[in-house]
Amino acid sequence: MAMATDAKSSGSPSFSPRRLWSRVGPTGLFALILALLIALPILAVFVQAAGVSTDLWGHMARTVLPDYILNTLILLGIVGVVTMVTGVACAWTVTMHDFRGRGVLQWLLLLPLAMPAYVLAYTYTDFLQFAGPLQSFLRAAFGWRRGDYWFPDIHTAWGAGLVLSSVLYPYVYVLTRAAFLEQSVCVLEASRTLGCTQFGAFRRVALPLARPALVAGVGYALMETLADFGAVRYFGIDTFTVGIYRTWFALGDSAAAAQLAAVLLLVVLALVGLERLSRGKMRFHQTTGRYRALPAPRLSARGTVVAWFVCLTPVLFGFLLPGAVLIRMILRGGTELTLARFMDLTVNTFILGASGAALVVVVALMVIHGVRHDRSGLATGAARLASLGYATPGTVIAVGILITVGLTRDWTGWPVGAILGATIAGILYGYLIRFFVVAYGPLESGFAKIGPNLEGAARSLGHTPLQVLRRVHLPLLRPSLLSAAMLVFVDITKELPATMILRPFNFDTLAIEAFRMASTERLDDAALPALVIVLVGLAPVIYLSRTIASSRPGHRG
């Protein structure tokens, strides 16, 4: 009996915290700590949501909660379909075809990435309203008066979905185009020799190989949709983010707002789970390492017109037309900004963008390196939990940080409020939570391209994990690091609610100034800060386009 018992014990070892922690190495433990610090305010939201139920939550569940769910699902459906079709079509057109102006379109397609969705909401409201230029032109051209014609109302869920899609499709375009650039010509040519047409090769070979990048791009767009507040609030669309803000700050019920936020985060978990379930055990790999210039057949004049129409349409609605409206608003109404005030706003925006991008990229790099080196389940799970911050509204993240500060002070007596309460450090902490996954995705993809034999060779020569990171990984990750930093920088310049809540006293940014003006219906005065936000993001976006173009193996720039 004793021998049987010992055998059973050896076959099913009991849980041992010491054994569990012993499997986590120093770098894995460091990555685990960083990931938990990022996820802490999100966990605080769940803790608050698990508190005492309120009557307000039950009332919302019977009245407005169905509208929150329906409107959010409508926005997700519109944004998912439009961004996927637009991003893939534009990426395939400029990558696999040769036509006049292709190089210009390659970076033009990225310009909407610098345009905040709430700015688009303001500009299209001004452009499409009854007294706006479009309806005024129609009435002057056809002699119409009010009531003589029907005109669509953009302040609907469909209008909000199209506005969000106009600025979010670059996420799909960037990642899908990078995936197309990395594909081998040999694989595409083999499909053509087997009788596939060009569209057949795209559908059966190129698109499956690019599926991980496509799913990641659409996922980013959907998470941005879930987290958007400015555009949907301005359009009067009741979504989860609007409900959370209204419940917390207007009705004063933090517990009910935290419960809404918890439901929103559960939706994100469901989306991630469905994507992984649909992918199952399928893997898409290239079986050849031979690369040469991508085949780009020269388009005819008619084909060039079609290509320009396909690629220029999203640029027109996502950047060129809103930019023209902003300039028109500035010239029409002037601005109350003084030069000194304008310079302060610009400098503050640059400081937050640069320091926030550096912090987020460094932390994401250390977390990925730790997870990759130690392969700890604890660190991997914590990193995935930290990735939920991208789908969490900035308002909820800010309040989560404040909850964390209060709980830490009550439990430990540490004056953490002096560090994270209304300080630059608090804002950067919020950015780290909000945009961690923006840097984590490109860096994770970059690490996946580095073969384990390189790291093994470096370790066999006596290098420590940190030396391998510095001498092997960092040089190979340079394009991914730059891409991650640029994406985070652009997102920070557009971030509004987290900055507005966590900022120090009298510390304003361009986004806050634009929101303050627009909230009082002074759209003309909001135009200049909004336009500068767009201009701030142009240089990183253009550089990102050049980085993607040079990322193909064998490219010589």
VMD Tcl script that draws the C-alpha trace (Angstrom):
set ca {
  {0.00 0.00 0.00}
  {2.84 2.33 0.78}
  {4.42 1.69 -2.60}
  {1.12 2.34 -4.35}
  {0.68 5.57 -2.48}
  {4.16 6.72 -3.39}
  {3.57 5.91 -7.02}
  {0.38 7.85 -7.02}
  {2.06 10.79 -5.37}
  {4.89 10.77 -7.85}
  {2.49 10.61 -10.78}
  {0.37 13.54 -9.58}
  {2.57 15.92 -7.63}
  {0.77 18.25 -5.27}
  {0.70 21.95 -5.91}
  {3.75 23.68 -4.52}
  {4.12 27.45 -4.70}
  {7.87 27.09 -4.24}
  {8.07 24.71 -7.21}
  {5.90 27.04 -9.27}
  {8.04 30.09 -8.53}
  {11.23 28.12 -9.10}
  {10.25 27.72 -12.75}
  {10.25 31.50 -13.20}
  {13.76 32.81 -13.85}
  {15.01 36.31 -13.04}
  {14.01 37.78 -16.41}
  {10.66 36.02 -16.30}
  {10.04 37.33 -12.78}
  {10.91 40.84 -13.92}
  {8.50 40.52 -16.86}
  {5.81 39.19 -14.52}
  {6.19 42.17 -12.18}
  {6.02 44.66 -15.06}
  {2.96 42.99 -16.55}
  {1.18 42.92 -13.19}
  {1.90 46.62 -12.65}
  {0.31 47.33 -16.01}
  {-2.71 45.16 -15.25}
  {-3.17 46.44 -11.68}
  {-5.62 49.30 -12.44}
  {-7.61 46.98 -14.69}
  {-7.84 44.46 -11.87}
  {-8.89 47.30 -9.57}
  {-11.87 47.92 -11.85}
  {-12.94 44.28 -11.46}
  {-12.50 44.52 -7.70}
  {-14.70 47.60 -7.63}
  {-17.23 45.90 -9.89}
  {-17.45 42.93 -7.55}
  {-18.52 45.20 -4.71}
  {-22.01 45.82 -3.44}
  {-24.58 45.91 -6.21}
  {-26.47 49.16 -6.62}
  {-30.03 49.92 -7.62}
  {-28.73 52.02 -10.50}
  {-27.12 48.96 -12.13}
  {-30.41 47.08 -12.07}
  {-32.22 50.08 -13.52}
  {-29.67 50.37 -16.35}
  {-29.95 46.65 -17.10}
  {-33.68 47.10 -17.64}
  {-33.48 50.33 -19.64}
  {-30.29 51.55 -21.32}
  {-28.02 48.48 -21.20}
  {-29.66 46.82 -24.25}
  {-29.01 50.01 -26.23}
  {-25.38 50.04 -25.09}
  {-24.95 46.46 -26.28}
  {-26.77 46.93 -29.60}
  {-25.00 50.16 -30.55}
  {-21.61 48.74 -29.61}
  {-22.20 45.61 -31.72}
  {-23.33 47.74 -34.68}
  {-20.16 49.82 -34.47}
  {-17.99 46.71 -34.18}
  {-19.63 45.15 -37.23}
  {-19.30 48.25 -39.39}
  {-15.70 48.97 -38.39}
  {-14.63 45.35 -38.70}
  {-15.96 44.89 -42.23}
  {-15.00 48.31 -43.61}
  {-11.47 48.34 -42.19}
  {-10.78 44.78 -43.33}
  {-11.97 45.31 -46.90}
  {-10.35 48.75 -47.23}
  {-7.03 47.82 -45.63}
  {-6.56 44.57 -47.56}
  {-7.64 46.05 -50.91}
  {-5.30 49.02 -50.59}
  {-2.37 46.92 -49.31}
  {-2.66 44.42 -52.18}
  {-3.07 47.17 -54.78}
  {0.04 49.17 -53.86}
  {2.18 46.10 -53.11}
  {1.45 43.80 -56.05}
  {0.82 46.30 -58.87}
  {2.97 48.86 -60.63}
  {1.31 52.08 -61.74}
  {2.05 55.77 -61.85}
  {1.89 57.36 -58.40}
  {2.11 54.10 -56.46}
  {4.86 55.45 -54.20}
  {2.79 58.49 -53.31}
  {-0.24 56.39 -52.44}
  {1.82 54.10 -50.22}
  {2.33 56.87 -47.67}
  {-0.90 58.77 -48.39}
  {-2.84 55.72 -47.18}
  {-1.26 56.13 -43.74}
  {-2.27 59.75 -43.25}
  {-5.65 59.04 -41.56}
  {-3.65 57.36 -38.78}
  {-2.79 60.87 -37.56}
  {-6.42 62.05 -37.57}
  {-8.32 61.59 -34.28}
  {-11.83 60.21 -34.66}
  {-13.32 63.04 -32.61}
  {-11.75 65.57 -34.99}
  {-13.41 63.79 -37.90}
  {-16.70 63.97 -36.02}
  {-16.35 67.75 -35.64}
  {-15.31 68.34 -39.26}
  {-18.02 66.21 -40.84}
  {-20.63 67.81 -38.64}
  {-19.54 71.20 -39.93}
  {-19.29 69.95 -43.53}
  {-22.64 68.09 -43.66}
  {-24.87 70.28 -41.51}
  {-27.69 72.34 -43.04}
  {-25.57 75.51 -43.13}
  {-22.45 73.59 -44.19}
  {-20.76 73.89 -47.59}
  {-22.22 70.70 -49.10}
  {-25.92 71.37 -48.44}
  {-25.45 75.06 -49.22}
  {-23.99 74.11 -52.60}
  {-26.87 71.72 -53.33}
  {-29.49 74.32 -52.48}
  {-27.75 76.96 -54.61}
  {-27.31 74.56 -57.55}
  {-30.83 73.13 -57.65}
  {-32.88 75.88 -56.01}
  {-33.93 73.66 -53.12}
  {-35.20 74.87 -49.79}
  {-35.54 73.25 -46.41}
  {-37.87 70.27 -46.69}
  {-37.48 69.93 -50.47}
  {-34.86 67.18 -50.24}
  {-33.68 64.36 -48.02}
  {-30.16 64.38 -46.60}
  {-28.61 61.62 -44.45}
  {-27.93 62.35 -40.80}
  {-24.36 61.54 -39.82}
  {-25.24 61.58 -36.13}
  {-26.25 57.90 -36.20}
  {-24.55 54.61 -35.42}
  {-23.84 54.12 -39.13}
  {-22.30 57.55 -39.38}
  {-20.15 56.95 -36.32}
  {-19.07 53.57 -37.70}
  {-17.98 55.06 -41.02}
  {-16.14 57.90 -39.27}
  {-14.26 55.44 -37.06}
  {-13.49 53.20 -40.05}
  {-12.03 56.17 -41.94}
  {-9.31 56.63 -39.32}
  {-8.80 53.00 -38.22}
  {-8.29 51.17 -41.53}
  {-4.53 52.06 -41.52}
  {-4.05 49.51 -38.73}
  {-5.13 46.78 -41.16}
  {-3.28 48.37 -44.07}
  {0.04 48.68 -42.21}
  {0.18 45.13 -40.92}
  {-1.25 43.48 -44.03}
  {1.07 45.34 -46.37}
  {4.05 44.38 -44.21}
  {2.90 40.75 -44.42}
  {2.59 40.95 -48.22}
  {6.07 42.47 -48.48}
  {7.55 39.59 -46.49}
  {6.03 36.86 -48.66}
  {8.22 34.89 -51.02}
  {7.83 35.29 -54.76}
  {8.48 31.57 -55.17}
  {5.29 30.69 -53.33}
  {3.22 33.10 -55.43}
  {4.77 31.91 -58.67}
  {4.18 28.27 -57.73}
  {0.49 29.00 -57.33}
  {0.39 30.64 -60.75}
  {2.07 27.63 -62.40}
  {-0.63 25.42 -60.84}
  {-3.30 27.36 -62.69}
  {-4.27 30.04 -60.17}
  {-5.24 33.41 -61.51}
  {-3.87 36.52 -59.86}
  {-6.99 36.80 -57.74}
  {-6.82 33.08 -57.00}
  {-3.22 33.41 -55.81}
  {-4.30 36.30 -53.61}
  {-7.26 34.37 -52.13}
  {-5.63 30.95 -51.70}
  {-1.98 31.82 -50.97}
  {-1.23 35.46 -50.12}
  {-4.24 36.09 -47.89}
  {-3.82 32.94 -45.75}
  {-0.13 33.76 -45.27}
  {-1.12 37.27 -44.18}
  {-3.96 36.10 -41.94}
  {-2.13 36.62 -38.60}
  {-1.33 40.22 -39.57}
  {-4.88 40.75 -40.89}
  {-6.45 39.45 -37.69}
  {-4.11 41.62 -35.61}
  {-4.97 44.73 -37.64}
  {-8.73 44.18 -37.42}
  {-8.33 43.42 -33.72}
  {-6.59 46.74 -33.13}
  {-9.37 48.55 -35.00}
  {-12.08 46.81 -32.97}
  {-10.36 47.56 -29.68}
  {-10.05 51.22 -30.67}
  {-13.77 51.18 -31.47}
  {-14.62 49.75 -28.07}
  {-12.46 52.38 -26.36}
  {-13.60 55.40 -28.37}
  {-15.36 58.10 -26.42}
  {-15.03 61.46 -28.16}
  {-16.67 60.62 -31.49}
  {-19.58 58.57 -30.15}
  {-20.22 61.07 -27.36}
  {-20.34 63.93 -29.85}
  {-22.68 61.98 -32.16}
  {-24.96 61.09 -29.27}
  {-24.52 57.32 -29.67}
  {-25.04 55.41 -26.42}
  {-22.21 52.87 -26.20}
  {-20.47 51.25 -23.26}
  {-17.85 54.00 -23.05}
  {-20.47 56.74 -23.00}
  {-22.44 54.82 -20.39}
  {-19.38 54.35 -18.19}
  {-18.52 58.05 -18.29}
  {-22.11 59.10 -17.68}
  {-22.61 56.67 -14.80}
  {-19.35 57.54 -13.07}
  {-19.10 61.30 -13.48}
  {-22.69 62.42 -14.09}
  {-24.60 60.00 -11.83}
  {-21.81 59.53 -9.29}
  {-22.08 55.73 -9.03}
  {-18.57 54.32 -9.31}
  {-19.66 50.74 -8.58}
  {-22.19 50.66 -11.44}
  {-19.69 52.27 -13.80}
  {-17.08 49.69 -12.83}
  {-19.60 46.94 -13.56}
  {-20.18 48.38 -17.03}
  {-16.42 48.51 -17.55}
  {-16.10 44.90 -16.43}
  {-18.74 43.85 -18.96}
  {-16.81 45.72 -21.66}
  {-13.61 43.91 -20.75}
  {-15.43 40.57 -20.82}
  {-16.52 41.39 -24.37}
  {-12.87 41.92 -25.28}
  {-11.95 38.55 -23.77}
  {-14.73 36.93 -25.76}
  {-13.47 38.47 -29.01}
  {-9.93 37.27 -28.35}
  {-11.19 33.80 -27.46}
  {-13.34 33.55 -30.60}
  {-10.40 34.54 -32.78}
  {-8.15 31.90 -31.26}
  {-10.91 29.30 -31.45}
  {-11.58 30.05 -35.13}
  {-7.89 29.75 -35.93}
  {-7.60 26.51 -33.97}
  {-4.39 24.66 -34.69}
  {-3.95 26.06 -38.17}
  {-0.54 27.52 -38.91}
  {0.59 29.38 -42.00}
  {4.27 29.16 -42.90}
  {6.40 29.79 -45.96}
  {8.41 26.77 -47.06}
  {11.13 28.73 -48.82}
  {13.54 31.42 -47.76}
  {14.24 32.67 -51.28}
  {13.23 36.27 -51.86}
  {13.53 38.61 -54.78}
  {11.66 41.63 -56.09}
  {7.90 41.22 -55.87}
  {6.14 40.77 -59.20}
  {4.38 44.03 -59.98}
  {2.68 43.94 -63.40}
  {2.33 47.34 -65.03}
  {-1.28 48.46 -65.06}
  {-2.93 49.96 -68.08}
  {-4.38 53.45 -68.06}
  {-7.80 52.11 -67.05}
  {-6.23 49.94 -64.35}
  {-4.30 52.92 -63.03}
  {-7.52 54.91 -62.72}
  {-9.15 52.02 -60.82}
  {-6.12 51.68 -58.52}
  {-6.13 55.39 -57.77}
  {-9.86 55.29 -57.06}
  {-9.50 52.33 -54.69}
  {-6.59 53.85 -52.75}
  {-7.47 57.54 -52.84}
  {-11.08 57.16 -51.66}
  {-10.22 56.25 -48.04}
  {-7.53 58.95 -47.99}
  {-10.05 61.50 -49.22}
  {-12.64 60.75 -46.56}
  {-10.16 60.01 -43.78}
  {-7.71 62.89 -44.22}
  {-7.89 65.21 -47.23}
  {-11.50 66.35 -46.85}
  {-11.37 66.74 -43.04}
  {-8.06 68.58 -43.36}
  {-9.56 70.99 -45.88}
  {-12.54 71.57 -43.59}
  {-10.21 72.32 -40.66}
  {-8.31 74.88 -42.72}
  {-11.60 76.44 -43.85}
  {-12.76 76.67 -40.22}
  {-9.51 78.35 -39.18}
  {-9.69 80.92 -41.97}
  {-13.37 81.55 -41.32}
  {-13.40 81.97 -37.57}
  {-9.87 82.78 -36.44}
  {-8.63 81.64 -33.07}
  {-8.34 82.95 -29.52}
  {-5.00 81.21 -28.95}
  {-2.03 83.44 -28.22}
  {1.41 82.45 -29.46}
  {2.68 81.73 -25.93}
  {-0.35 79.54 -25.16}
  {0.02 77.69 -28.44}
  {3.72 76.97 -27.82}
  {2.99 75.67 -24.32}
  {0.34 73.29 -25.68}
  {2.64 72.04 -28.43}
  {5.62 71.48 -26.11}
  {3.47 69.64 -23.56}
  {2.11 67.38 -26.29}
  {5.60 66.55 -27.59}
  {6.93 65.85 -24.10}
  {4.14 63.42 -23.30}
  {4.34 61.76 -26.72}
  {8.11 61.20 -26.71}
  {8.46 60.13 -23.09}
  {5.35 57.96 -23.25}
  {6.49 56.21 -26.41}
  {9.93 55.51 -24.92}
  {8.43 54.12 -21.70}
  {5.88 51.90 -23.42}
  {8.35 50.45 -25.93}
  {11.01 49.72 -23.29}
  {8.54 48.01 -20.95}
  {6.99 45.99 -23.80}
  {10.45 44.91 -24.94}
  {11.43 43.75 -21.44}
  {8.17 41.86 -20.96}
  {8.45 40.05 -24.29}
  {12.11 39.25 -23.66}
  {11.31 37.82 -20.24}
  {8.39 35.75 -21.49}
  {10.42 34.50 -24.46}
  {13.47 33.59 -22.38}
  {11.84 31.87 -19.39}
  {8.63 30.62 -21.08}
  {6.76 30.94 -17.81}
  {3.02 30.43 -17.84}
  {2.63 33.06 -15.13}
  {4.49 35.73 -17.10}
  {2.66 34.84 -20.32}
  {-0.73 35.06 -18.63}
  {0.15 38.37 -16.99}
  {1.29 39.79 -20.34}
  {-2.01 38.80 -21.95}
  {-3.92 40.38 -19.07}
  {-1.93 43.59 -19.48}
  {-2.92 43.67 -23.16}
  {-6.53 44.34 -22.18}
  {-5.66 47.96 -21.48}
  {-5.87 48.84 -25.18}
  {-9.58 48.04 -25.25}
  {-10.21 49.84 -21.97}
  {-11.46 53.42 -22.29}
  {-8.99 56.05 -21.15}
  {-11.54 57.27 -18.61}
  {-11.76 53.84 -16.99}
  {-7.96 53.50 -16.92}
  {-7.62 56.89 -15.24}
  {-10.21 56.03 -12.62}
  {-8.61 52.62 -12.15}
  {-5.30 54.33 -11.40}
  {-7.02 56.58 -8.86}
  {-8.67 53.54 -7.24}
  {-5.29 51.81 -7.10}
  {-3.71 54.88 -5.50}
  {-6.44 55.00 -2.87}
  {-6.27 51.30 -2.05}
  {-2.48 51.36 -1.84}
  {-2.58 54.34 0.51}
  {-5.23 52.71 2.72}
  {-3.50 49.33 2.91}
  {0.16 50.38 3.15}
  {0.15 54.03 4.11}
  {2.50 54.86 1.24}
  {1.98 58.35 -0.22}
  {1.70 57.07 -3.79}
  {-0.73 59.87 -4.55}
  {2.22 62.27 -4.62}
  {3.69 60.17 -7.45}
  {0.67 59.12 -9.52}
  {-2.00 61.62 -8.52}
  {-2.22 64.59 -10.91}
  {1.40 64.20 -12.05}
  {3.29 63.51 -15.27}
  {4.18 60.09 -13.86}
  {0.49 59.31 -13.47}
  {-0.20 60.28 -17.08}
  {2.70 58.10 -18.31}
  {1.40 55.21 -16.21}
  {-1.97 55.60 -17.90}
  {-0.31 55.64 -21.32}
  {1.60 52.48 -20.43}
  {-1.64 50.67 -19.62}
  {-3.55 52.07 -22.58}
  {-0.95 51.56 -25.31}
  {1.07 48.60 -24.05}
  {-0.39 46.27 -26.66}
  {0.32 48.80 -29.45}
  {4.03 48.25 -28.85}
  {3.68 44.62 -27.76}
  {2.19 43.47 -31.07}
  {4.92 44.71 -33.46}
  {7.69 43.65 -31.07}
  {6.19 40.20 -30.62}
  {6.00 39.80 -34.39}
  {9.61 40.97 -34.68}
  {10.78 38.46 -32.07}
  {8.90 35.69 -33.90}
  {11.05 36.29 -36.98}
  {14.30 35.76 -35.04}
  {15.30 32.11 -35.20}
  {16.09 30.36 -31.91}
  {19.42 29.20 -33.37}
  {20.77 32.76 -33.20}
  {19.97 33.05 -29.53}
  {21.31 29.55 -28.88}
  {24.59 30.38 -30.61}
  {24.98 33.55 -28.54}
  {24.25 31.68 -25.30}
  {26.76 28.98 -26.21}
  {29.39 31.71 -26.45}
  {28.74 32.68 -22.83}
  {26.42 35.67 -23.29}
  {23.82 36.36 -20.62}
  {20.16 36.92 -21.60}
  {20.59 40.70 -21.36}
  {23.71 40.56 -23.53}
  {21.80 38.50 -26.10}
  {19.07 41.13 -26.05}
  {21.54 43.96 -26.56}
  {23.85 42.36 -29.14}
  {21.50 40.07 -31.10}
  {17.86 41.03 -30.64}
  {18.00 44.83 -30.63}
  {19.82 45.18 -34.00}
  {17.38 42.77 -35.63}
  {14.37 44.44 -33.96}
  {15.18 47.97 -35.12}
  {12.30 48.18 -37.68}
  {9.85 46.74 -35.13}
  {11.07 49.12 -32.41}
  {10.68 52.15 -34.66}
  {7.24 51.03 -35.83}
  {6.07 50.46 -32.26}
  {7.44 53.82 -31.08}
  {5.80 55.74 -33.94}
  {2.42 54.06 -33.42}
  {2.48 54.80 -29.69}
  {3.59 58.41 -30.26}
  {0.73 59.10 -32.67}
  {-1.82 57.50 -30.33}
  {-0.58 59.53 -27.36}
  {-0.92 62.82 -29.23}
  {-4.58 61.95 -29.87}
  {-5.38 60.60 -26.39}
  {-7.93 62.74 -24.56}
  {-9.76 61.34 -21.49}
  {-6.81 59.79 -19.63}
  {-4.71 62.91 -20.13}
  {-7.54 65.19 -19.06}
  {-8.20 63.31 -15.81}
  {-4.63 62.51 -14.74}
  {-2.86 65.72 -15.79}
  {-1.35 68.14 -13.29}
  {-3.10 71.40 -12.62}
  {-2.86 73.87 -15.51}
  {-1.09 71.30 -17.72}
  {-2.97 71.27 -21.02}
  {-2.29 69.58 -24.34}
  {-3.53 70.24 -27.85}
  {-6.16 67.51 -27.50}
  {-7.50 69.00 -24.27}
  {-7.65 72.48 -25.81}
  {-9.52 71.18 -28.88}
  {-11.99 69.31 -26.66}
  {-12.56 72.34 -24.45}
  {-13.34 74.52 -27.46}
  {-15.56 71.95 -29.18}
  {-17.49 71.14 -26.01}
  {-18.71 74.74 -25.96}
  {-19.62 74.59 -29.69}
  {-16.67 76.79 -30.68}
  {-15.67 74.49 -33.52}
  {-13.78 77.21 -35.36}
  {-11.58 77.79 -32.30}
  {-11.03 74.03 -31.92}
  {-9.80 73.76 -35.52}
  {-6.23 75.03 -34.96}
  {-5.33 72.66 -32.06}
  {-6.96 69.80 -33.95}
  {-5.01 70.59 -37.11}
  {-1.74 70.73 -35.18}
  {-2.49 67.30 -33.68}
  {-2.79 65.99 -37.22}
  {0.43 67.69 -38.33}
  {2.30 66.29 -35.30}
  {1.48 62.79 -36.47}
  {2.45 63.28 -40.12}
  {6.23 62.88 -39.81}
  {6.04 59.62 -37.82}
  {3.44 58.24 -40.22}
  {5.57 59.01 -43.30}
  {8.63 57.49 -41.67}
  {6.60 54.42 -40.78}
  {5.66 54.00 -44.43}
  {9.32 54.09 -45.47}
  {10.20 51.59 -42.74}
  {7.57 49.16 -43.98}
  {8.77 49.49 -47.57}
  {12.34 48.63 -46.52}
  {11.34 45.73 -44.28}
  {11.19 43.15 -47.08}
  {14.07 40.65 -46.97}
  {16.69 41.52 -49.53}
  {15.58 45.13 -49.83}
  {18.29 47.64 -50.57}
  {17.45 51.23 -49.74}
}
mol new
graphics top color blue
foreach p $ca { graphics top sphere $p radius 0.5 }
foreach p [lrange $ca 0 end-1] q [lrange $ca 1 end] { graphics top cylinder $p $q radius 0.2 }
display resetview
